[in-house]
Amino acid sequence: MAYKFRIGESAGDGIRRMARQQIDKALDEIADGELDQHATVHQVRKRCKKVRALLRLARGDLDAAGKIYQRENVCFRDAARRLSNVRDAQAMLETCDKLKETVSSQSDLQHLRDLRDELEARMRNPSLREDDLDERLDAFAVTFREARIRVDAWPVGDGFGSLAPGLKKNYRQGRNAMRKAARKPGTAHFHDWRKRVKYHLYHIQVLAPSWKHVLKPWQDEIKRLGDDLGDEHDLAVFTQMLAQNPGDFCSRANHDALQELSRQRRTQLQIRTLSLGQRVFAEKPKPLTNRLRAYWAASLSGSA
């Protein structure tokens, strides 16, 4: 079943249904023997983000009912964090591959090939593997099974009013994070903005059926922004890895060349994301929320 509201579905029913589906998909992926561990980690961490986006969307009702939002958000956040170092290792390989696509110098290409070979060798080295990954995935599955039982009791109302506060709050946070990143570019500010963009993407994705011809193209642009911010963040981690281990992966000359390549690409991505972000976050939070509320209401009356 798709990660989106069905036309005519109540807010509460949709939130709970989508949360259960994401949990079930994560459990299936952990049990799937055909997926390698790195692919499994990537997928189940994505499920956590999608569930947390639903929690943020329904935060108004969940906050009103007590500490349900806080409890569940911490649950899914911590579950994903326990697998973060595994995903970081794979992300560094992907960053090398993406950097190779942006350079033309043969010497720079060779530096990246050499670094990638070294990173891949380390991942395959039995002495450097995550020996407890199977146990961590098993623990993740236990956490998800317990969380699934609680989902049915999430007190989310029927109408758009149950979604509006969370939608508006995250969007406002995204606008503010973008402004901070523009005023003072840096890893922390761009990373915070990236998280808000990702949640906004999922919010628009689940609401898109209310007027898919308008919201689907917008969703695609938000995804493009999120992908670029993800690449920018991976480059920040990549740069930090090199800085903390200057002699572990390559010579000093290669190290300096790779740092400069990363710096240049990050600058390009920061300029590009801020330009696109001004369009994605052009609308103020209240008008945006009211517009999406109107789409939701129109879809119920058969006008979508």
C-alpha positions as CSV (number, residue, x, y, z in Angstrom):
1,M,0.0,0.0,0.0
2,A,1.2,3.5,-0.9
3,Y,2.6,6.0,1.6
4,K,-0.2,8.5,1.0
5,F,-3.7,9.3,2.2
6,R,-6.5,7.7,0.4
7,I,-9.2,10.1,-0.8
8,G,-11.9,10.2,1.9
9,E,-9.7,8.5,4.5
10,S,-9.7,10.2,7.9
11,A,-6.5,11.7,9.1
12,G,-6.2,9.3,12.0
13,D,-6.9,6.2,10.0
14,G,-4.4,7.2,7.4
15,I,-1.6,8.1,9.9
16,R,-2.1,4.8,11.7
17,R,-2.3,2.7,8.5
18,M,0.8,4.3,7.0
19,A,2.8,3.8,10.2
20,R,1.8,0.1,10.4
21,Q,2.8,-0.3,6.7
22,Q,6.2,1.2,7.2
23,I,6.8,-1.0,10.3
24,D,5.8,-4.1,8.4
25,K,8.0,-3.2,5.5
26,A,11.0,-2.8,7.8
27,L,10.3,-6.1,9.4
28,D,10.0,-7.8,6.0
29,E,13.3,-6.2,4.9
30,I,15.1,-7.4,8.0
31,A,13.8,-10.9,7.3
32,D,14.7,-10.8,3.6
33,G,17.7,-13.0,3.1
34,E,18.3,-11.7,-0.4
35,L,19.1,-8.1,0.7
36,D,22.7,-7.5,1.8
37,Q,23.1,-5.9,5.2
38,H,24.0,-2.4,4.0
39,A,20.9,-2.4,1.8
40,T,18.8,-3.6,4.7
41,V,20.2,-0.8,7.0
42,H,19.5,1.8,4.4
43,Q,15.9,0.7,3.9
44,V,14.9,0.3,7.6
45,R,16.4,3.7,8.5
46,K,14.3,5.2,5.7
47,R,11.2,3.5,7.3
48,C,12.1,5.2,10.6
49,K,12.2,8.6,8.9
50,K,8.8,8.0,7.3
51,V,7.2,7.1,10.6
52,R,8.8,10.1,12.3
53,A,7.4,12.3,9.5
54,L,3.9,10.9,10.3
55,L,4.5,11.6,14.0
56,R,5.4,15.2,13.2
57,L,2.4,15.6,11.0
58,A,0.0,14.4,13.7
59,R,2.0,16.1,16.5
60,G,-0.8,18.4,17.5
61,D,-3.1,15.6,18.6
62,L,-0.3,13.5,20.0
63,D,1.0,16.3,22.1
64,A,-2.4,17.1,23.4
65,A,-2.8,13.5,24.6
66,G,0.3,13.6,26.7
67,K,3.8,12.5,25.8
68,I,2.9,10.2,23.0
69,Y,4.8,12.1,20.4
70,Q,7.9,12.4,22.5
71,R,7.9,8.7,23.4
72,E,7.4,7.5,19.9
73,N,9.7,10.0,18.2
74,V,12.5,9.0,20.6
75,C,11.8,5.3,20.0
76,F,12.1,5.5,16.2
77,R,15.0,8.0,16.4
78,D,17.1,5.8,18.6
79,A,16.3,2.7,16.6
80,A,17.7,4.4,13.5
81,R,20.7,5.8,15.4
82,R,21.9,2.4,16.4
83,L,22.5,1.6,12.7
84,S,23.9,5.0,11.7
85,N,27.6,4.1,11.6
86,V,26.8,1.2,9.1
87,R,25.0,3.6,6.8
88,D,27.8,6.2,7.1
89,A,30.4,3.7,5.8
90,Q,28.3,2.9,2.7
91,A,27.6,6.7,2.2
92,M,31.3,7.3,1.9
93,L,31.6,4.9,-1.0
94,E,28.6,6.6,-2.7
95,T,30.2,10.0,-2.1
96,C,33.4,8.9,-3.8
97,D,31.3,7.7,-6.8
98,K,29.4,11.0,-7.0
99,L,32.6,13.1,-6.7
100,K,34.1,11.1,-9.6
101,E,31.2,12.3,-11.8
102,T,32.1,16.0,-11.1
103,V,35.8,16.0,-11.9
104,S,37.7,15.8,-15.2
105,S,41.3,15.7,-13.9
106,Q,42.9,12.3,-14.3
107,S,44.9,12.8,-11.1
108,D,41.8,13.7,-9.1
109,L,40.0,10.7,-10.6
110,Q,42.8,8.4,-9.5
111,H,42.8,9.9,-6.0
112,L,39.1,9.1,-5.7
113,R,39.6,5.6,-7.1
114,D,42.4,4.9,-4.7
115,L,40.3,6.2,-1.7
116,R,37.3,4.2,-2.8
117,D,39.3,1.0,-3.1
118,E,40.7,1.6,0.4
119,L,37.2,2.2,1.9
120,E,35.8,-0.8,0.2
121,A,38.6,-3.0,1.4
122,R,38.0,-1.9,5.0
123,M,34.3,-2.7,4.7
124,R,35.2,-6.2,3.5
125,N,37.9,-6.8,6.1
126,P,36.5,-9.3,8.6
127,S,38.4,-7.6,11.5
128,L,36.7,-4.2,10.7
129,R,33.2,-5.4,10.1
130,E,30.3,-4.7,12.5
131,D,30.2,-8.2,14.1
132,D,27.1,-7.3,16.1
133,L,25.0,-6.0,13.1
134,D,22.8,-9.1,13.1
135,E,22.1,-8.6,16.8
136,R,21.4,-4.9,16.3
137,L,18.9,-5.7,13.4
138,D,17.2,-8.3,15.6
139,A,16.9,-5.7,18.4
140,F,15.6,-3.2,15.8
141,A,12.9,-5.8,14.8
142,V,11.8,-6.2,18.5
143,T,11.5,-2.5,18.9
144,F,9.4,-2.2,15.8
145,R,7.1,-5.1,16.8
146,E,6.5,-3.4,20.1
147,A,5.9,-0.1,18.5
148,R,3.4,-1.6,16.0
149,I,1.1,-2.6,18.9
150,R,1.1,0.9,20.2
151,V,0.2,2.5,16.8
152,D,-3.5,1.4,17.0
153,A,-3.8,3.6,20.1
154,W,-2.4,6.8,18.6
155,P,-5.1,9.4,19.3
156,V,-5.3,11.2,16.0
157,G,-8.5,12.9,14.9
158,D,-10.4,12.6,11.7
159,G,-10.0,15.9,9.9
160,F,-7.3,18.1,8.5
161,G,-7.2,20.0,11.7
162,S,-5.3,17.1,13.2
163,L,-2.6,17.5,10.6
164,A,-2.4,21.3,10.3
165,P,-0.3,22.2,13.4
166,G,2.4,19.6,12.6
167,L,2.5,20.5,8.9
168,K,2.8,24.2,9.7
169,K,5.4,23.8,12.4
170,N,7.8,21.7,10.4
171,Y,7.4,24.0,7.4
172,R,8.2,27.0,9.5
173,Q,11.2,25.2,11.0
174,G,12.4,24.5,7.4
175,R,12.1,28.1,6.4
176,N,14.0,29.2,9.5
177,A,16.7,26.6,9.0
178,M,17.2,27.7,5.4
179,R,17.7,31.3,6.6
180,K,20.2,30.2,9.2
181,A,22.1,28.2,6.5
182,A,22.1,31.2,4.2
183,R,23.3,33.6,6.9
184,K,26.0,31.3,8.2
185,P,26.8,28.3,6.0
186,G,28.1,25.4,7.9
187,T,27.6,21.7,8.5
188,A,25.2,22.0,11.5
189,H,22.9,24.5,9.8
190,F,22.7,22.7,6.5
191,H,22.2,19.4,8.3
192,D,19.3,20.8,10.3
193,W,17.7,22.3,7.1
194,R,18.1,18.9,5.4
195,K,16.1,17.2,8.1
196,R,13.2,19.6,7.9
197,V,13.2,19.4,4.1
198,K,13.0,15.6,4.3
199,Y,10.0,15.7,6.7
200,H,8.3,18.4,4.4
201,L,8.8,16.1,1.5
202,Y,7.1,13.2,3.2
203,H,4.3,15.5,4.3
204,I,3.6,16.7,0.8
205,Q,3.9,13.1,-0.4
206,V,1.2,11.8,1.9
207,L,-1.1,14.8,1.1
208,A,-0.5,14.7,-2.7
209,P,-3.6,12.7,-3.6
210,S,-5.7,15.7,-2.6
211,W,-4.5,17.3,-5.9
212,K,-1.8,15.2,-7.4
213,H,-1.5,17.3,-10.6
214,V,-0.3,20.2,-8.5
215,L,1.4,18.5,-5.5
216,K,3.3,15.7,-7.3
217,P,5.5,18.2,-9.3
218,W,6.1,20.2,-6.2
219,Q,7.0,16.9,-4.4
220,D,9.5,16.2,-7.1
221,E,11.2,19.6,-6.6
222,I,11.3,19.1,-2.8
223,K,12.9,15.7,-3.4
224,R,15.5,17.3,-5.7
225,L,16.3,19.8,-2.9
226,G,16.5,17.0,-0.3
227,D,18.8,14.9,-2.5
228,D,21.2,17.8,-3.0
229,L,21.2,18.6,0.7
230,G,21.9,14.9,1.4
231,D,24.9,15.0,-0.9
232,E,26.1,18.1,0.8
233,H,25.8,16.4,4.2
234,D,27.6,13.3,3.0
235,L,30.5,15.5,1.7
236,A,30.6,17.1,5.2
237,V,31.0,13.7,6.8
238,F,33.5,12.7,4.0
239,T,35.6,15.8,4.8
240,Q,35.5,15.2,8.5
241,M,36.6,11.5,8.0
242,L,39.6,12.7,6.0
243,A,40.5,15.4,8.5
244,Q,40.3,13.0,11.5
245,N,42.3,10.3,9.8
246,P,44.8,12.2,7.5
247,G,47.3,9.4,7.1
248,D,44.9,6.4,7.2
249,F,43.5,6.5,3.7
250,C,46.0,8.2,1.4
251,S,49.1,10.3,1.2
252,R,49.2,13.9,2.4
253,A,49.2,15.2,-1.1
254,N,46.2,13.1,-2.0
255,H,44.5,14.0,1.2
256,D,44.8,17.8,0.4
257,A,43.5,17.3,-3.1
258,L,40.5,15.3,-1.9
259,Q,39.7,17.9,0.7
260,E,39.8,20.6,-1.9
261,L,37.5,18.6,-4.3
262,S,35.1,18.1,-1.4
263,R,35.1,21.8,-0.4
264,Q,34.5,23.0,-4.0
265,R,31.6,20.5,-4.5
266,R,30.0,21.5,-1.2
267,T,30.1,25.1,-2.1
268,Q,28.4,24.4,-5.4
269,L,25.7,22.4,-3.7
270,Q,25.1,25.0,-1.0
271,I,24.6,27.7,-3.7
272,R,22.3,25.4,-5.6
273,T,20.2,24.3,-2.6
274,L,19.7,27.9,-1.3
275,S,18.5,29.0,-4.8
276,L,16.0,26.1,-5.0
277,G,15.1,26.5,-1.4
278,Q,13.9,30.0,-1.9
279,R,11.3,28.6,-4.3
280,V,10.3,25.6,-2.2
281,F,9.9,27.8,0.9
282,A,8.6,30.9,-0.8
283,E,5.1,30.7,0.8
284,K,4.5,31.7,4.4
285,P,3.5,28.9,6.8
286,K,-0.1,30.0,7.4
287,P,-1.1,30.5,3.7
288,L,0.6,27.2,2.8
289,T,-1.4,25.3,5.5
290,N,-4.6,26.9,4.4
291,R,-4.0,26.1,0.8
292,L,-3.4,22.4,1.6
293,R,-6.4,22.4,3.9
294,A,-8.5,23.7,0.9
295,Y,-7.1,20.9,-1.3
296,W,-8.0,18.3,1.3
297,A,-11.6,19.7,1.6
298,A,-12.0,19.8,-2.2
299,S,-10.9,16.2,-2.5
300,L,-13.6,15.2,-0.1
301,S,-16.3,16.9,-2.1
302,G,-15.1,15.2,-5.3
303,S,-13.6,18.5,-6.7
304,A,-10.0,17.2,-6.9
